[in-house]
Structures are given as C-alpha cells and as structure tokens.
Amino acid sequence: MKSIPHPIQYQGSKRNLATVILRYVPKGVNCMIEPFAGSAAISIAAAARQLAKTYLVNDLNKPLAELLRLIVEFPVETALFYEQVWNAQHDDSIEHFYRVREDFNHTQDPRLFLYLLARCVKGSVRYNSNGLFNQSPDKRRFGTRPETMRTNIFGVSALLKGKTRFSSLDYKAVLATAQTSDLVYMDPPYQGVCGDKDSRYFSGISHTDFVAALEDLNAKGISYIVSYDGRRGDKIFGELLPTSLDLTHIELDAGRSSQSTLLGRDEVTYESLYLSQALTDKLAHKSADYHPPRAQQFALLEPAAHYA
Ligand SMILES: C[S@@+](CC[C@H](N)C(=O)[O-])C[C@H]1O[C@@H](n2cnc3c(N)ncnc32)[C@H](O)[C@@H]1O
C-alpha cells in the first residue's frame, strides 16, 4: 500500500499502529466514528483501505476538528496558507513561532494551528490553565516543508472528501448517534493525569464516565474498539477497563521505548486494545477462522489479515 498521508503531527497519533488496529474492522461498516480523532490517523488509514462508506471525525478541540475539515474540504487554500506562514519564518523562526502562537491564541484560526503543530516539539500540544496553547518551538527543525505538507493535505482530502462529517462535541454526544451498522474507534486522552484537566490535550475525561458510556454502547449492541491503558515491562499505565464490560482485551506490541533503551532496560511497550462483544460477534460470524484473541500479543510487523 502507498504510504498514508499525514498532514498533522500529533502526540499520541495512532498512525504507526493503524495497520494492526484496522485488522479488527469487519466488512460492510456503514460509518466509522472517531469521537477522539486527534490527527484522525485511524479514519485516514481506514479510508485508504476503503473500510467504511462514510466517516465521522470528532474532537473536542475545536481548532483541531476545524483544521481537519479545512484540509479535507479546502485543500488548495489550506496548503497555500501553510506555505505563506511557513515562508514568513525565514530570518527569525523562533520569534515567528511565538508571533503565530499569540495570533492563534487570539483568533483560534485553525490554519495557524497547522503551522504550530508542524513546528512545535514532537507535535505535542500543551495548554495552560486558561486553555491557551503554550508549547514551545522545536529549535532544531523548521517544520514540514510546504511541498511535503501540500502532498499530505491533498492525499487526505482525496481519501475523505465527500464522505466525511466533522464535529467538535463531547464524545458522549457523538456516541449517542452510533448505529449497529457503524464502527466506533475510541482513543481517549491518556489516563494518569486525567480528571477533566490534562495539559497535554485540550481536555481529559473521567474514567467512570467513560465506563458508563461503554455500558450504554453495549446495551445498544454497538461495535467498538478502544485504545486505552498500556504497559511497559511490568508497569501498567492507566486503569484497566472492567471485566463487566465483556470486552476482548488484546495487547499490541508497540516496540521498545526510546526511554527504556536510553536507561539500558530491555522493556517493550504494549498498548491495550479492547473489542466490544458486538464487534467480536460480527468478526466471528463472518469468518469461521476467526477466534477472538484473549490477551494475546501481536507484533506490529505481523502481516495484516482481515476477518471478513
Ligand atoms: C489520544 S488523543 C487521540 C489521538 C488520535 N488517535 C490520533 O491518532 O491522532 C485524544 C484526543 O481526545 C480529545 N478529547 C479530549 N476530551 C474529549 C472529549 N470529552 N470529547 C471528545 N474529544 C476529546 C483530545 O483533544 C485529543 O485530541
């Protein structure tokens, strides 16, 4: 498969795990719903494989959701705007970043956000307690070159235009629209620093509320996939989802963390994926070869197989 376009650098993007995660998408999905879309890596990768008829891309972070819409619906204008902002950084690129940041905090113009994400440290958004974007520039890089950005923007637009709706709602409002023919993929903000404050994203969520929302989805027979906790070596990050939700738990081998390698530790990071009962029923029904995996580990480089 040709490489998948990615205009938005975003901390926690699932682009490297997309191939493995999408193995659990059944055939015939009507709408793929991403309530915590971030960079929309999963919707983009799913569209590249034509796994759903339509897509719903949502993120509570309004400039981010709006940026995704502009990329898809107005690729020419969005690429040109980026090029102009990028080209204006020549003499004093650090000062330029801070000026754009101030401008963005003032106007919330999503097109400025694209430059900030491309230029800040590892695409990792940071917000202060007033909700203002306060991440610093990466001093060693100038951010994605305009020609590369244009290719990525045009690529994403070609994949999602005409079949995607965008919104910026709380995830619960989005989940309320899900139907049994849809598939919901959820990647909520990291736990640990949660509650509803998380400087690493625009907002955090409560574990208890999230579990209640999954109970509702179960009651309606909705198919869903959740990326949630993870572990490195023996250390578990975040709370596990309760067994009462009847989910199939899979651990994805996300490789050795650079931090562990630096510290001389030989620890692999595993990311948890949970499949809803309605989804595993669909997968089992469609393929006699499919046996729902229970806490199995899959290496990232395993060949993708679709159960359909
Ligand atoms: C871990 S990131 C998702 C990353 C995404 N999977 C990707 O590949 O880029 C979680 C996202 O949830 C969003 N978010 C936080 N609280 C939310 C809420 N209550 N409803 C919807 N989105 C929310 C954050 O703005 C953030 O972009």
The ligand as a Gaussian input file, in Angstrom:
#p B3LYP/6-31G(d) Opt

LIG

0 1
 C       -5.010000      10.379000      22.490000
 S       -5.681000      11.728000      21.564000
 C       -6.242000      10.943000      20.084000
 C       -5.128000      10.665000      19.112000
 C       -5.621000      10.059000      17.807000
 N       -5.993000       8.665000      17.959000
 C       -4.588000      10.178000      16.700000
 O       -4.256000       9.162000      16.055000
 O       -4.093000      11.295000      16.474000
 C       -7.173000      12.119000      22.416000
 C       -7.991000      13.258000      21.813000
 O       -9.223000      13.371000      22.543000
 C       -9.634000      14.725000      22.539000
 N      -10.610000      14.895000      23.643000
 C      -10.375000      15.119000      24.962000
 N      -11.533000      15.138000      25.665000
 C      -12.528000      14.913000      24.772000
 C      -13.943000      14.809000      24.880000
 N      -14.552000      14.931000      26.071000
 N      -14.669000      14.560000      23.770000
 C      -14.050000      14.458000      22.556000
 N      -12.705000      14.551000      22.386000
 C      -11.946000      14.765000      23.476000
 C       -8.330000      15.500000      22.706000
 O       -8.454000      16.819000      22.207000
 C       -7.348000      14.641000      21.896000
 O       -7.179000      15.150000      20.591000

